[in-house]
């Protein structure tokens, strides 16, 4: 089953789904989903999940999001990324998830940042 199938089809107004650690690991390894890190540039440059793209929440523009693959939002601990993901979900995009453990959780799982 590909990552796209794991996202399922959310209906407008649906609750935000959370990505599992295995989903995040797969997205980082094979690029099957775009990882959107909404932390500020200094936070991002101090260490981010491999493959993550930085689109800071302070100047977030949903028009800059990739359209060709599902999205997983991440921040330090899951709160800011959930806000960004809900914003995009409210605009009607359905192929999104939040990685609730955040970058800090990624490291607690023993994963490396770059």
N, CA, C and O atoms as a printed pandas DataFrame, in Angstrom:
     atom_number atom_name residue_name chain_id  residue_number  x_coord  y_coord  z_coord
0              1         N          UNK        A               1    0.855   -1.184    0.000
1              2        CA          UNK        A               1    0.000    0.000    0.000
2              3         C          UNK        A               1    0.890    1.233    0.000
3              4         O          UNK        A               1    1.790    1.335    0.834
4              5         N          UNK        A               2    0.664    2.168   -0.909
5              6        CA          UNK        A               2    1.455    3.387   -0.984
6              7         C          UNK        A               2    1.022    4.386    0.065
7              8         O          UNK        A               2   -0.049    4.259    0.659
8              9         N          UNK        A               3    1.872    5.390    0.290
9             10        CA          UNK        A               3    1.545    6.419    1.269
10            11         C          UNK        A               3    0.254    7.131    0.930
11            12         O          UNK        A               3   -0.524    7.471    1.821
12            13         N          UNK        A               4    0.018    7.362   -0.368
13            14        CA          UNK        A               4   -1.204    8.052   -0.763
14            15         C          UNK        A               4   -2.441    7.329   -0.260
15            16         O          UNK        A               4   -3.415    7.968    0.137
16            17         N          UNK        A               5   -2.413    5.997   -0.274
17            18        CA          UNK        A               5   -3.553    5.222    0.208
18            19         C          UNK        A               5   -3.698    5.306    1.721
19            20         O          UNK        A               5   -4.806    5.185    2.244
20            21         N          UNK        A               6   -2.595    5.512    2.428
21            22        CA          UNK        A               6   -2.649    5.599    3.876
22            23         C          UNK        A               6   -3.350    6.859    4.350
23            24         O          UNK        A               6   -3.863    6.904    5.468
24            25         N          UNK        A               7   -3.375    7.891    3.500
25            26        CA          UNK        A               7   -3.981    9.144    3.900
26            27         C          UNK        A               7   -5.500    9.064    3.897
27            28         O          UNK        A               7   -6.164    9.799    4.629
28            29         N          UNK        A               8   -6.053    8.177    3.077
29            30        CA          UNK        A               8   -7.512    8.082    3.003
30            31         C          UNK        A               8   -8.092    9.355    2.423
31            32         O          UNK        A               8   -7.370   10.322    2.179
32            33         N          UNK        A               9   -9.350    9.352    2.213
33            34        CA          UNK        A               9  -10.011   10.532    1.670
34            35         C          UNK        A               9  -10.813   11.197    2.780
35            36         O          UNK        A               9  -11.815   10.659    3.253
36            37         N          UNK        A              10  -10.358   12.368    3.184
37            38        CA          UNK        A              10  -11.074   13.143    4.191
38            39         C          UNK        A              10  -12.157   13.950    3.514
39            40         O          UNK        A              10  -11.993   14.388    2.375
40            41         N          UNK        A              11  -13.236   14.146    4.191
41            42        CA          UNK        A              11  -14.298   14.988    3.677
42            43         C          UNK        A              11  -14.099   16.396    4.241
43            44         O          UNK        A              11  -13.569   16.544    5.342
44            45         N          UNK        A              12  -14.519   17.445    3.496
45            46        CA          UNK        A              12  -14.415   18.790    4.042
46            47         C          UNK        A              12  -15.031   18.842    5.436
47            48         O          UNK        A              12  -16.104   18.283    5.666
48            49         N          UNK        A              13  -14.360   19.506    6.357
49            50        CA          UNK        A              13  -14.826   19.592    7.727
50            51         C          UNK        A              13  -14.420   18.396    8.567
51            52         O          UNK        A              13  -14.743   18.330    9.753
52            53         N          UNK        A              14  -13.710   17.444    7.958
53            54        CA          UNK        A              14  -13.276   16.258    8.694
54            55         C          UNK        A              14  -12.190   16.625    9.686
55            56         O          UNK        A              14  -11.518   17.647    9.542
56            57         N          UNK        A              15  -12.027   15.792   10.681
57            58        CA          UNK        A              15  -10.980   15.999   11.681
58            59         C          UNK        A              15   -9.615   15.767   11.042
59            60         O          UNK        A              15   -9.474   15.002   10.087
60            61         N          UNK        A              16   -8.637   16.435   11.584
61            62        CA          UNK        A              16   -7.272   16.283   11.109
62            63         C          UNK        A              16   -6.721   14.927   11.529
63            64         O          UNK        A              16   -6.809   14.550   12.697
64            65         N          UNK        A              17   -6.160   14.205   10.586
65            66        CA          UNK        A              17   -5.553   12.902   10.871
66            67         C          UNK        A              17   -4.091   13.096   11.258
67            68         O          UNK        A              17   -3.432   14.028   10.797
68            69         N          UNK        A              18   -3.600   12.213   12.101
69            70        CA          UNK        A              18   -2.198   12.232   12.487
70            71         C          UNK        A              18   -1.433   11.153   11.741
71            72         O          UNK        A              18   -1.909   10.028   11.594
72            73         N          UNK        A              19   -0.242   11.507   11.270
73            74        CA          UNK        A              19    0.648   10.541   10.643
74            75         C          UNK        A              19    1.315    9.712   11.737
75            76         O          UNK        A              19    1.695   10.244   12.780
76            77         N          UNK        A              20    1.453    8.436   11.501
77            78        CA          UNK        A              20    2.191    7.584   12.430
78            79         C          UNK        A              20    3.682    7.794   12.216
79            80         O          UNK        A              20    4.108    8.384   11.223
80            81         N          UNK        A              21    4.455    7.304   13.153
81            82        CA          UNK        A              21    5.909    7.406   13.001
82            83         C          UNK        A              21    6.362    6.617   11.770
83            84         O          UNK        A              21    7.250    7.060   11.040
84            85         N          UNK        A              22    5.764    5.468   11.544
85            86        CA          UNK        A              22    6.136    4.670   10.368
86            87         C          UNK        A              22    5.823    5.415    9.069
87            88         O          UNK        A              22    6.597    5.340    8.115
88            89         N          UNK        A              23    4.696    6.132    9.021
89            90        CA          UNK        A              23    4.368    6.923    7.843
90            91         C          UNK        A              23    5.396    8.038    7.636
91            92         O          UNK        A              23    5.825    8.300    6.512
92            93         N          UNK        A              24    5.785    8.690    8.736
93            94        CA          UNK        A              24    6.771    9.762    8.630
94            95         C          UNK        A              24    8.124    9.210    8.196
95            96         O          UNK        A              24    8.808    9.808    7.365
96            97         N          UNK        A              25    8.500    8.088    8.751
97            98        CA          UNK        A              25    9.774    7.469    8.369
98            99         C          UNK        A              25    9.766    7.122    6.881
99           100         O          UNK        A              25   10.752    7.362    6.185
100          101         N          UNK        A              26    8.662    6.561    6.392
101          102        CA          UNK        A              26    8.557    6.211    4.975
102          103         C          UNK        A              26    8.608    7.458    4.098
103          104         O          UNK        A              26    9.274    7.453    3.063
104          105         N          UNK        A              27    7.917    8.522    4.492
105          106        CA          UNK        A              27    7.934    9.762    3.715
106          107         C          UNK        A              27    9.338   10.345    3.654
107          108         O          UNK        A              27    9.766   10.842    2.612
108          109         N          UNK        A              28   10.048   10.284    4.768
109          110        CA          UNK        A              28   11.414   10.793    4.811
110          111         C          UNK        A              28   12.338    9.960    3.931
111          112         O          UNK        A              28   13.228   10.499    3.273
112          113         N          UNK        A              29   12.130    8.663    3.920
113          114        CA          UNK        A              29   13.011    7.759    3.178
114          115         C          UNK        A              29   12.747    7.769    1.675
115          116         O          UNK        A              29   13.684    7.709    0.878
116          117         N          UNK        A              30   11.460    7.845    1.282
117          118        CA          UNK        A              30   11.175    7.677   -0.155
118          119         C          UNK        A              30   10.447    8.837   -0.809
119          120         O          UNK        A              30   10.167    8.785   -2.007
120          121         N          UNK        A              31   10.137    9.875   -0.062
121          122        CA          UNK        A              31    9.495   11.042   -0.664
122          123         C          UNK        A              31    8.070   10.823   -1.129
123          124         O          UNK        A              31    7.564   11.599   -1.940
124          125         N          UNK        A              32    7.405    9.778   -0.632
125          126        CA          UNK        A              32    6.031    9.503   -1.036
126          127         C          UNK        A              32    5.035   10.544   -0.577
127          128         O          UNK        A              32    3.920   10.622   -1.092
128          129         N          UNK        A              33    5.442   11.345    0.396
129          130        CA          UNK        A              33    4.639   12.478    0.861
130          131         C          UNK        A              33    5.601   13.639    1.072
131          132         O          UNK        A              33    6.764   13.435    1.419
132          133         N          UNK        A              34    5.114   14.849    0.862
133          134        CA          UNK        A              34    5.928   16.036    1.118
134          135         C          UNK        A              34    5.860   16.340    2.613
135          136         O          UNK        A              34    4.774   16.432    3.186
136          137         N          UNK        A              35    7.013   16.494    3.232
137          138        CA          UNK        A              35    7.089   16.842    4.651
138          139         C          UNK        A              35    7.256   18.348    4.736
139          140         O          UNK        A              35    8.237   18.904    4.242
140          141         N          UNK        A              36    6.287   19.007    5.369
141          142        CA          UNK        A              36    6.273   20.463    5.462
142          143         C          UNK        A              36    6.565   20.854    6.908
143          144         O          UNK        A              36    5.741   20.642    7.797
144          145         N          UNK        A              37    7.743   21.425    7.131
145          146        CA          UNK        A              37    8.184   21.856    8.458
146          147         C          UNK        A              37    7.819   23.326    8.611
147          148         O          UNK        A              37    8.349   24.171    7.890
148          149         N          UNK        A              38    6.917   23.643    9.544
149          150        CA          UNK        A              38    6.421   25.007    9.696
150          151         C          UNK        A              38    7.151   25.795   10.787
151          152         O          UNK        A              38    6.707   26.876   11.172
152          153         N          UNK        A              39    8.267   25.259   11.282
153          154        CA          UNK        A              39    9.045   26.004   12.275
154          155         C          UNK        A              39    9.749   27.179   11.597
155          156         O          UNK        A              39    9.825   27.241   10.370
156          157         N          UNK        A              40   10.251   28.088   12.386
157          158        CA          UNK        A              40   10.982   29.238   11.862
158          159         C          UNK        A              40   12.330   28.788   11.310
159          160         O          UNK        A              40   12.847   27.749   11.719
160          161         N          UNK        A              41   12.905   29.556   10.385
161          162        CA          UNK        A              41   14.152   29.143    9.725
162          163         C          UNK        A              41   15.287   28.763   10.679
163          164         O          UNK        A              41   16.013   27.806   10.408
164          165         N          UNK        A              42   15.456   29.479   11.770
165          166        CA          UNK        A              42   16.509   29.138   12.731
166          167         C          UNK        A              42   16.291   27.777   13.375
167          168         O          UNK        A              42   17.239   27.020   13.583
168          169         N          UNK        A              43   15.034   27.471   13.689
169          170        CA          UNK        A              43   14.712   26.158   14.245
170          171         C          UNK        A              43   14.986   25.067   13.223
171          172         O          UNK        A              43   15.591   24.039   13.528
172          173         N          UNK        A              44   14.530   25.313   12.015
173          174        CA          UNK        A              44   14.703   24.351   10.922
174          175         C          UNK        A              44   16.183   24.089   10.672
175          176         O          UNK        A              44   16.592   22.937   10.526
176          177         N          UNK        A              45   16.985   25.140   10.620
177          178        CA          UNK        A              45   18.407   24.965   10.316
178          179         C          UNK        A              45   19.168   24.302   11.455
179          180         O          UNK        A              45   20.261   23.778   11.241
180          181         N          UNK        A              46   18.612   24.316   12.656
181          182        CA          UNK        A              46   19.285   23.649   13.780
182          183         C          UNK        A              46   19.068   22.142   13.766
183          184         O          UNK        A              46   19.671   21.431   14.569
184          185         N          UNK        A              47   18.228   21.645   12.879
185          186        CA          UNK        A              47   17.989   20.214   12.725
186          187         C          UNK        A              47   16.562   19.940   12.296
187          188         O          UNK        A              47   15.609   20.344   12.962
188          189         N          UNK        A              48   16.428   19.246   11.174
189          190        CA          UNK        A              48   15.087   18.922   10.668
190          191         C          UNK        A              48   15.058   17.488   10.144
191          192         O          UNK        A              48   16.098   16.880    9.891
192          193         N          UNK        A              49   13.871   16.979    9.990
193          194        CA          UNK        A              49   13.666   15.626    9.471
194          195         C          UNK        A              49   14.157   15.597    8.028
195          196         O          UNK        A              49   13.806   16.474    7.238
196          197         N          UNK        A              50   14.964   14.600    7.676
197          198        CA          UNK        A              50   15.461   14.525    6.292
198          199         C          UNK        A              50   14.312   14.565    5.278
199          200         O          UNK        A              50   13.323   13.842    5.400
200          201         N          UNK        A              51   14.474   15.421    4.288
201          202        CA          UNK        A              51   13.463   15.565    3.238
202          203         C          UNK        A              51   12.441   16.647    3.504
203          204         O          UNK        A              51   11.651   16.979    2.620
204          205         N          UNK        A              52   12.440   17.209    4.716
205          206        CA          UNK        A              52   11.458   18.239    5.053
206          207         C          UNK        A              52   11.776   19.554    4.348
207          208         O          UNK        A              52   12.938   19.921    4.175
208          209         N          UNK        A              53   10.710   20.258    3.946
209          210        CA          UNK        A              53   10.806   21.571    3.322
210          211         C          UNK        A              53   10.302   22.588    4.336
211          212         O          UNK        A              53    9.284   22.363    4.990
212          213         N          UNK        A              54   11.004   23.698    4.470
213          214        CA          UNK        A              54   10.641   24.718    5.452
214          215         C          UNK        A              54    9.694   25.752    4.864
215          216         O          UNK        A              54   10.056   26.488    3.946
216          217         N          UNK        A              55    8.468   25.805    5.401
217          218        CA          UNK        A              55    7.488   26.853    5.092
218          219         C          UNK        A              55    7.005   27.396    6.436
219          220         O          UNK        A              55    5.996   26.926    6.963
220          221         N          UNK        A              56    7.713   28.382    6.999
221          222        CA          UNK        A              56    7.417   28.866    8.358
222          223         C          UNK        A              56    5.969   29.327    8.538
223          224         O          UNK        A              56    5.393   29.983    7.670
224          225         N          UNK        A              57    5.407   28.970    9.670
225          226        CA          UNK        A              57    4.026   29.332    9.972
226          227         C          UNK        A              57    3.846   30.850   10.008
227          228         O          UNK        A              57    2.777   31.350    9.658
228          229         N          UNK        A              58    4.873   31.588   10.424
229          230        CA          UNK        A              58    4.759   33.046   10.533
230          231         C          UNK        A              58    4.501   33.714    9.188
231          232         O          UNK        A              58    3.987   34.831    9.142
232          233         N          UNK        A              59    4.846   33.053    8.108
233          234        CA          UNK        A              59    4.570   33.599    6.774
234          235         C          UNK        A              59    4.059   32.493    5.847
235          236         O          UNK        A              59    4.401   32.429    4.666
236          237         N          UNK        A              60    3.236   31.637    6.423
237          238        CA          UNK        A              60    2.733   30.468    5.712
238          239         C          UNK        A              60    1.865   30.866    4.525
239          240         O          UNK        A              60    0.982   31.715    4.645
240          241         N          UNK        A              61    2.123   30.246    3.387
241          242        CA          UNK        A              61    1.359   30.485    2.169
242          243         C          UNK        A              61    1.000   29.133    1.567
243          244         O          UNK        A              61    1.853   28.456    0.993
244          245         N          UNK        A              62   -0.258   28.745    1.700
245          246        CA          UNK        A              62   -0.700   27.434    1.211
246          247         C          UNK        A              62   -0.504   27.278   -0.291
247          248         O          UNK        A              62   -0.438   26.153   -0.786
248          249         N          UNK        A              63   -0.409   28.382   -1.025
249          250        CA          UNK        A              63   -0.194   28.303   -2.466
250          251         C          UNK        A              63    1.185   27.730   -2.806
251          252         O          UNK        A              63    1.405   27.278   -3.930
252          253         N          UNK        A              64    2.100   27.744   -1.861
253          254        CA          UNK        A              64    3.449   27.224   -2.090
254          255         C          UNK        A              64    3.566   25.729   -1.797
255          256         O          UNK        A              64    4.642   25.151   -1.957
256          257         N          UNK        A              65    2.480   25.105   -1.375
257          258        CA          UNK        A              65    2.510   23.684   -1.052
258          259         C          UNK        A              65    2.575   22.837   -2.323
259          260         O          UNK        A              65    1.943   23.171   -3.325
260          261         N          UNK        A              66    3.330   21.753   -2.282
261          262        CA          UNK        A              66    3.346   20.837   -3.432
262          263         C          UNK        A              66    1.942   20.292   -3.684
263          264         O          UNK        A              66    1.194   20.012   -2.747
264          265         N          UNK        A              67    1.603   20.150   -4.941
265          266        CA          UNK        A              67    0.277   19.650   -5.309
266          267         C          UNK        A              67    0.313   18.201   -5.783
267          268         O          UNK        A              67   -0.736   17.581   -5.958
268          269         N          UNK        A              68    1.506   17.658   -5.992
269          270        CA          UNK        A              68    1.651   16.354   -6.641
270          271         C          UNK        A              68    1.775   15.174   -5.683
271          272         O          UNK        A              68    1.943   14.038   -6.127
272          273         N          UNK        A              69    1.694   15.423   -4.371
273          274        CA          UNK        A              69    1.777   14.318   -3.409
274          275         C          UNK        A              69    1.115   14.720   -2.101
275          276         O          UNK        A              69    0.919   15.907   -1.842
276          277         N          UNK        A              70    0.770   13.744   -1.279
277          278        CA          UNK        A              70    0.185   14.047    0.031
278          279         C          UNK        A              70    1.162   14.858    0.878
279          280         O          UNK        A              70    2.361   14.891    0.603
280          281         N          UNK        A              71    0.629   15.509    1.910
281          282        CA          UNK        A              71    1.426   16.358    2.787
282          283         C          UNK        A              71    1.412   15.836    4.216
283          284         O          UNK        A              71    0.385   15.374    4.713
284          285         N          UNK        A              72    2.566   15.917    4.867
285          286        CA          UNK        A              72    2.654   15.683    6.306
286          287         C          UNK        A              72    3.270   16.940    6.907
287          288         O          UNK        A              72    4.385   17.324    6.552
288          289         N          UNK        A              73    2.538   17.579    7.821
289          290        CA          UNK        A              73    3.023   18.785    8.480
290          291         C          UNK        A              73    3.742   18.412    9.771
291          292         O          UNK        A              73    3.344   17.481   10.471
292          293         N          UNK        A              74    4.816   19.159   10.077
293          294        CA          UNK        A              74    5.604   18.916   11.283
294          295         C          UNK        A              74    6.116   20.246   11.825
295          296         O          UNK        A              74    6.340   21.195   11.074
296          297         N          UNK        A              75    6.297   20.295   13.136
297          298        CA          UNK        A              75    6.951   21.428   13.801
298          299         C          UNK        A              75    7.788   20.830   14.923
299          300         O          UNK        A              75    8.233   19.689   14.807
300          301         N          UNK        A              76    8.011   21.556   15.991
301          302        CA          UNK        A              76    8.812   21.023   17.096
302          303         C          UNK        A              76    8.050   19.953   17.876
303          304         O          UNK        A              76    8.587   18.887   18.175
304          305         N          UNK        A              77    6.785   20.253   18.201
305          306        CA          UNK        A              77    6.039   19.326   19.057
306          307         C          UNK        A              77    4.620   19.042   18.596
307          308         O          UNK        A              77    3.856   18.413   19.328
308          309         N          UNK        A              78    4.249   19.481   17.416
309          310        CA          UNK        A              78    2.954   19.121   16.852
310          311         C          UNK        A              78    1.872   20.170   16.878
311          312         O          UNK        A              78    0.869   20.012   16.183
312          313         N          UNK        A              79    2.022   21.245   17.652
313          314        CA          UNK        A              79    0.951   22.233   17.769
314          315         C          UNK        A              79    0.886   23.174   16.568
315          316         O          UNK        A              79   -0.177   23.338   15.969
316          317         N          UNK        A              80    2.008   23.792   16.213
317          318        CA          UNK        A              80    2.003   24.714   15.075
318          319         C          UNK        A              80    1.676   23.986   13.777
319          320         O          UNK        A              80    0.962   24.510   12.922
320          321         N          UNK        A              81    2.200   22.783   13.640
321          322        CA          UNK        A              81    1.924   22.025   12.416
322          323         C          UNK        A              81    0.450   21.651   12.330
323          324         O          UNK        A              81   -0.116   21.629   11.237
324          325         N          UNK        A              82   -0.173   21.359   13.455
325          326        CA          UNK        A              82   -1.613   21.062   13.450
326          327         C          UNK        A              82   -2.397   22.289   12.999
327          328         O          UNK        A              82   -3.371   22.162   12.257
328          329         N          UNK        A              83   -1.980   23.479   13.443
329          330        CA          UNK        A              83   -2.663   24.705   13.021
330          331         C          UNK        A              83   -2.547   24.893   11.511
331          332         O          UNK        A              83   -3.536   25.199   10.845
332          333         N          UNK        A              84   -1.356   24.714   10.974
333          334        CA          UNK        A              84   -1.162   24.864    9.525
334          335         C          UNK        A              84   -1.971   23.818    8.769
335          336         O          UNK        A              84   -2.621   24.136    7.773
336          337         N          UNK        A              85   -1.935   22.581    9.231
337          338        CA          UNK        A              85   -2.663   21.505    8.558
338          339         C          UNK        A              85   -4.170   21.756    8.589
339          340         O          UNK        A              85   -4.854   21.528    7.591
340          341         N          UNK        A              86   -4.691   22.223    9.722
341          342        CA          UNK        A              86   -6.132   22.527    9.805
342          343         C          UNK        A              86   -6.512   23.660    8.852
343          344         O          UNK        A              86   -7.586   23.641    8.250
344          345         N          UNK        A              87   -5.633   24.633    8.724
345          346        CA          UNK        A              87   -5.867   25.746    7.797
346          347         C          UNK        A              87   -6.003   25.216    6.364
347          348         O          UNK        A              87   -6.916   25.605    5.636
348          349         N          UNK        A              88   -5.102   24.342    5.976
349          350        CA          UNK        A              88   -5.132   23.773    4.627
350          351         C          UNK        A              88   -6.343   22.853    4.462
351          352         O          UNK        A              88   -6.982   22.847    3.410
352          353         N          UNK        A              89   -6.651   22.089    5.486
353          354        CA          UNK        A              89   -7.826   21.220    5.463
354          355         C          UNK        A              89   -9.100   22.053    5.283
355          356         O          UNK        A              89   -9.992   21.666    4.529
356          357         N          UNK        A              90   -9.184   23.183    5.967
357          358        CA          UNK        A              90  -10.357   24.054    5.860
358          359         C          UNK        A              90  -10.496   24.643    4.463
359          360         O          UNK        A              90  -11.596   25.017    4.055
360          361         N          UNK        A              91   -9.395   24.729    3.730
361          362        CA          UNK        A              91   -9.435   25.226    2.362
362          363         C          UNK        A              91   -9.855   24.146    1.373
363          364         O          UNK        A              91   -9.974   24.408    0.177
364          365         N          UNK        A              92  -10.079   22.930    1.871
365          366        CA          UNK        A              92  -10.604   21.868    1.027
366          367         C          UNK        A              92   -9.613   20.798    0.606
367          368         O          UNK        A              92  -10.005   19.821   -0.032
368          369         N          UNK        A              93   -8.354   20.953    0.941
369          370        CA          UNK        A              93   -7.380   19.917    0.583
370          371         C          UNK        A              93   -7.542   18.757    1.563
371          372         O          UNK        A              93   -7.691   18.974    2.766
372          373         N          UNK        A              94   -7.515   17.536    1.054
373          374        CA          UNK        A              94   -7.829   16.388    1.908
374          375         C          UNK        A              94   -6.674   15.416    2.111
375          376         O          UNK        A              94   -6.776   14.514    2.943
376          377         N          UNK        A              95   -5.589   15.574    1.380
377          378        CA          UNK        A              95   -4.488   14.606    1.458
378          379         C          UNK        A              95   -3.396   15.067    2.419
379          380         O          UNK        A              95   -2.218   15.113    2.064
380          381         N          UNK        A              96   -3.808   15.409    3.649
381          382        CA          UNK        A              96   -2.870   15.957    4.624
382          383         C          UNK        A              96   -2.971   15.239    5.967
383          384         O          UNK        A              96   -4.019   14.723    6.355
384          385         N          UNK        A              97   -1.836   15.231    6.654
385          386        CA          UNK        A              97   -1.764   14.705    8.021
386          387         C          UNK        A              97   -0.807   15.568    8.822
387          388         O          UNK        A              97    0.007   16.307    8.269
388          389         N          UNK        A              98   -0.923   15.460   10.125
389          390        CA          UNK        A              98   -0.016   16.132   11.053
390          391         C          UNK        A              98    0.830   15.072   11.747
391          392         O          UNK        A              98    0.326   14.016   12.130
392          393         N          UNK        A              99    2.113   15.361   11.906
393          394        CA          UNK        A              99    2.985   14.465   12.670
394          395         C          UNK        A              99    3.047   15.015   14.094
395          396         O          UNK        A              99    3.892   15.853   14.409
396          397         N          UNK        A             100    2.150   14.538   14.942
397          398        CA          UNK        A             100    1.967   15.082   16.285
398          399         C          UNK        A             100    3.211   15.007   17.179
399          400         O          UNK        A             100    3.404   15.913   17.989
400          401         N          UNK        A             101    4.065   13.981   17.078
401          402        CA          UNK        A             101    5.264   13.983   17.935
402          403         C          UNK        A             101    6.240   15.110   17.598
403          404         O          UNK        A             101    7.069   15.479   18.430
404          405         N          UNK        A             102    6.149   15.655   16.390
405          406        CA          UNK        A             102    7.036   16.730   15.990
406          407         C          UNK        A             102    8.481   16.283   15.839
407          408         O          UNK        A             102    8.807   15.105   15.983
408          409         N          UNK        A             103    9.329   17.243   15.547
409          410        CA          UNK        A             103   10.748   16.958   15.379
410          411         C          UNK        A             103   11.354   16.427   16.672
411          412         O          UNK        A             103   12.230   15.562   16.638
412          413         N          UNK        A             104   10.901   16.932   17.796
413          414        CA          UNK        A             104   11.405   16.444   19.088
414          415         C          UNK        A             104   11.040   14.970   19.270
415          416         O          UNK        A             104   11.858   14.178   19.738
416          417         N          UNK        A             105    9.826   14.610   18.905
417          418        CA          UNK        A             105    9.409   13.210   18.989
418          419         C          UNK        A             105   10.188   12.334   18.030
419          420         O          UNK        A             105   10.552   11.207   18.365
420          421         N          UNK        A             106   10.447   12.849   16.835
421          422        CA          UNK        A             106   11.247   12.126   15.839
422          423         C          UNK        A             106   12.593   11.735   16.456
423          424         O          UNK        A             106   13.049   10.601   16.310
424          425         N          UNK        A             107   13.219   12.692   17.148
425          426        CA          UNK        A             107   14.517   12.418   17.775
426          427         C          UNK        A             107   14.368   11.462   18.964
427          428         O          UNK        A             107   15.249   10.637   19.204
428          429         N          UNK        A             108   13.265   11.566   19.707
429          430        CA          UNK        A             108   13.034   10.635   20.827
430          431         C          UNK        A             108   12.892    9.195   20.319
431          432         O          UNK        A             108   13.213    8.247   21.035
432          433         N          UNK        A             109   12.411    9.037   19.083
433          434        CA          UNK        A             109   12.334    7.707   18.474
434          435         C          UNK        A             109   13.711    7.213   18.018
435          436         O          UNK        A             109   13.838    6.098   17.513
436          437         N          UNK        A             110   14.733    8.044   18.198
437          438        CA          UNK        A             110   16.084    7.663   17.820
438          439         C          UNK        A             110   16.446    7.980   16.379
439          440         O          UNK        A             110   17.473    7.527   15.873
440          441         N          UNK        A             111   15.589    8.769   15.718
441          442        CA          UNK        A             111   15.831    9.146   14.335
442          443         C          UNK        A             111   16.789   10.330   14.251
443          444         O          UNK        A             111   16.888   11.131   15.181
444          445         N          UNK        A             112   17.478   10.426   13.145
445          446        CA          UNK        A             112   18.452   11.514   12.926
446          447         C          UNK        A             112   17.785   12.717   12.282
447          448         O          UNK        A             112   16.814   12.581   11.538
448          449         N          UNK        A             113   18.316   13.893   12.577
449          450        CA          UNK        A             113   17.939   15.122   11.890
450          451         C          UNK        A             113   19.140   15.597   11.095
451          452         O          UNK        A             113   20.277   15.227   11.386
452          453         N          UNK        A             114   18.883   16.409   10.100
453          454        CA          UNK        A             114   19.964   16.965    9.268
454          455         C          UNK        A             114   19.983   18.477    9.388
455          456         O          UNK        A             114   20.818   19.135    8.767
